[in-house]
Amino acid sequence: MADILDINNLSKRYGSIQAVDRLTIRVEQGSIYGLLGPNGSGKTTTLGMVLDVIRPSGGSFSWFGQPVSRDTKRRIGALLETPNFYPYLTAQKNLRIVADIKGVGDSQIGHVLQLVGLSQRRHTTFKGYSLGMKQRLAIAAALLNDPEVLVLDEPTNGLDPEGIAEVRELILKIAAEGKTILLASHLLDEVEKVCTHVAVLQRGELRAEGPVSTILSAKDQVIIGAPGTARLLEVVQQLPFVATHHTERDLVHLTLQDGYSSMDVNRAMFEAGIVLSQLTVRRKSLEAQFLEIIKQQA
Ligand SMILES: Nc1ncnc2c1ncn2[C@@H]1O[C@H](COP(=O)(O)OP(=O)(O)OP(=O)(O)O)[C@@H](O)[C@H]1O
């Protein structure tokens, strides 16, 4: 897959605050890429830099293999904050104004209204829209120039559950049209439901990156104990299907590679002549997984 966006050691410092610290990520064509992190982790600053509205302190990035330019910007649709629409004009008229500003003509208006599910309400004035509809209209505006990439900052912020569901569905629909999407979110649940890839940020630093299915997979933890922890640990270290392990008090905590279960652990221990005094499986929530990623390197 071709790279849409390449970010290389990108940094931003505000006085004593290192908002983004040598961030390196690649966004592949066709992905829905989530920047996930708590408030203040540098998501908005990162989006601002790649959209050329915030000047980096260091590092570089390229869009479609090229430095940022008017040409590359034309291929990107972005929604960093809720845009101002005219409250007393209809959705359609508002989009006409945006199309005019973007210099793209009216040809896409019907299509984008359809895409965001507002065709039926195109003659309603903006002030009569719910927050969810307003957000969808804003996304429609960002799509007017038929961009290859859509960049969204916290796209469901402030919406009610129905609005959140609508916007998430819309993101998937836009991606299904072949567009690449880069979005920032502090909601783990959102990234898990919507994104194909994720970069976890904390205090401006990259903590984990990759396909959502591997980074945020909520793996079970197998906890085992036996008299003689040293020998137990020795055997654990030789098991090829153990993904991670650590010791807490006298117990060894394991995560296993896909396709293996506590039964395999039990069998392997038995074969090594170890009789386990404890074997427990702890289901790990996604939330716990995320907190662990952040905690690991804090
Ligand atoms: N213009 C600025 N001047 C000084 N510090 C800033 C500025 N913009 C952002 N920061 C600081 O940089 C850090 C990263 O902020 P940023 O807004 O990028 O994070 P974020 O992950 O998008 O968080 P949020 O979801 O709260 O917007 C924070 O500590 C923030 O206070």
The ligand as an SDF file (V2000), in Angstrom:
LIG
                    3D

 31 33  0  0  0  0  0  0  0  0999 V2000
   -0.5650   27.3330   21.5040 N   0  0  0  0  0  0  0  0  0  0  0  0
   -0.0720   26.6700   22.5610 C   0  0  0  0  0  0  0  0  0  0  0  0
    0.7310   27.2620   23.4360 N   0  0  0  0  0  0  0  0  0  0  0  0
    1.2670   26.6100   24.4970 C   0  0  0  0  0  0  0  0  0  0  0  0
    1.0340   25.2960   24.7580 N   0  0  0  0  0  0  0  0  0  0  0  0
    0.2100   24.6520   23.9230 C   0  0  0  0  0  0  0  0  0  0  0  0
   -0.3740   25.2860   22.7810 C   0  0  0  0  0  0  0  0  0  0  0  0
   -1.1420   24.3760   22.1240 N   0  0  0  0  0  0  0  0  0  0  0  0
   -1.0270   23.2170   22.8220 C   0  0  0  0  0  0  0  0  0  0  0  0
   -0.2300   23.3800   23.9070 N   0  0  0  0  0  0  0  0  0  0  0  0
    0.1620   22.3380   24.8760 C   0  0  0  0  0  0  0  0  0  0  0  0
    0.7200   21.2550   24.1570 O   0  0  0  0  0  0  0  0  0  0  0  0
    0.3110   20.0150   24.7110 C   0  0  0  0  0  0  0  0  0  0  0  0
   -0.3840   19.1870   23.6340 C   0  0  0  0  0  0  0  0  0  0  0  0
   -1.6330   19.7960   23.3180 O   0  0  0  0  0  0  0  0  0  0  0  0
   -2.6270   19.2670   22.1910 P   0  0  0  0  0  0  0  0  0  0  0  0
   -3.7950   20.1990   22.1330 O   0  0  0  0  0  0  0  0  0  0  0  0
   -1.8730   18.9950   20.9600 O   0  0  0  0  0  0  0  0  0  0  0  0
   -3.0660   17.8720   22.8120 O   0  0  0  0  0  0  0  0  0  0  0  0
   -4.3370   16.9940   22.4740 P   0  0  0  0  0  0  0  0  0  0  0  0
   -3.8750   15.5930   22.6150 O   0  0  0  0  0  0  0  0  0  0  0  0
   -4.9300   17.3960   21.1810 O   0  0  0  0  0  0  0  0  0  0  0  0
   -5.3170   17.3240   23.6540 O   0  0  0  0  0  0  0  0  0  0  0  0
   -6.8230   17.8580   23.6150 P   0  0  0  0  0  0  0  0  0  0  0  0
   -7.6370   16.6690   23.2610 O   0  0  0  0  0  0  0  0  0  0  0  0
   -7.0160   18.3250   25.0280 O   0  0  0  0  0  0  0  0  0  0  0  0
   -6.8340   18.9590   22.6020 O   0  0  0  0  0  0  0  0  0  0  0  0
   -0.5550   20.3640   25.9060 C   0  0  0  0  0  0  0  0  0  0  0  0
    0.2380   20.3250   27.0420 O   0  0  0  0  0  0  0  0  0  0  0  0
   -1.0310   21.7510   25.6120 C   0  0  0  0  0  0  0  0  0  0  0  0
   -1.3010   22.4510   26.7990 O   0  0  0  0  0  0  0  0  0  0  0  0
  1  2  1  0
  2  3  1  0
  2  7  2  0
  3  4  2  0
  4  5  1  0
  5  6  2  0
  6  7  1  0
  6 10  1  0
  7  8  1  0
  8  9  2  0
  9 10  1  0
 10 11  1  0
 11 12  1  0
 11 30  1  0
 12 13  1  0
 13 14  1  0
 13 28  1  0
 14 15  1  0
 15 16  1  0
 16 17  2  0
 16 18  1  0
 16 19  1  0
 19 20  1  0
 20 21  2  0
 20 22  1  0
 20 23  1  0
 23 24  1  0
 24 25  2  0
 24 26  1  0
 24 27  1  0
 28 29  1  0
 28 30  1  0
 30 31  1  0
M  END
$$$$
